């Protein structure tokens, strides 16, 4: 046994919580789970028209599909740090 040094190499793992809409497809009401922080949420229909906007959302929020017609929609979540997520979803 010599005086050779042993080097241990590791990888730092980070866990990132992603925005999540469930259930999807939506039938009545759904829940939107957001990562930590304050988020601005915009909902668009399939033509790109802005349907609704909610600012300063945190944690878990409810999404009611009652006033909306069946079809394909997009949720766009942005925060002050510049993070942005687009979540496609379907309303039955």
N, C-alpha and C positions, 0 to 999 in steps of 0.2 A: 504494500500500500504506500503510494507516494504522497507527495504534498499537493496533488492536483486539486484544484478548487471545483466545487460542484455548483453549477448555475441552475437555478430554478426559474423557469419562464412561465408566467401566467397571463391570462387574458382577463381584463376587467369586463364583466358582463353588466350591461345596463338593461333595465326593463322599462319599456315605454308603453304607457297605456294609450291605446288608440281610441278615437271616438267610435262608438258602437250604437247602432239603432236596432232595437229588438221589440217585438218580433218584426221581421221583414220577410214577406209582405205584411203591410199594416192592414188590420181589419178592425176599425174603431179607434183604439188608442195604442200608442207605442211609447217606449221609453228611449230617451237619448242619454247615453252615458258619455261624459266628456273627461279628458285628462284634467289634472289640477290646473287651476288658473281661471281667468275670466275670459269668456268666449262670446263672440257675436255670431249669431246664427241667421242665415238667409235661406229661404226655401224658394226654389224655382220649379216651374212646370216644365214639361217636355219641350216647349218652344223657347225656353230661356227667360220667360217672363217672371219677374220677381213677385212671389205670392205673399210672403210675409217676412218680417225682420224682427228679431228679438236680440237686444243687447244686454250685456253683462250677465250672461248665464253661467252658472257654475254647477259642477257635479252631475246629478241625474235630473232630467227634466221630462215632463210628459209632452207628448205630441198627439193632438187630437186630429183625426182624419175626417171628422164629421162634416165640416163645411166644404171638403174637397171631393172632386169627382174621381172615379177610378182612373188609374193611369200611372205613368212613370214620373217621378219627381227627383230633385236633387236637393240635399242639404249642404250648405257651404258653411263650415265653421272656421273662424279666424280669431286669433288672439293678438294682443299688443306686441308680442315678441316676433310676429310675422309668420308664425306657424299657421298652416291652412290645410284643411281636409275637406274633401268632397265625398259625400255619402249618397250613393244612388239608392232609391227605394221605390217600392211599388205599393199603391193603394188598391185594394180589391174592391 
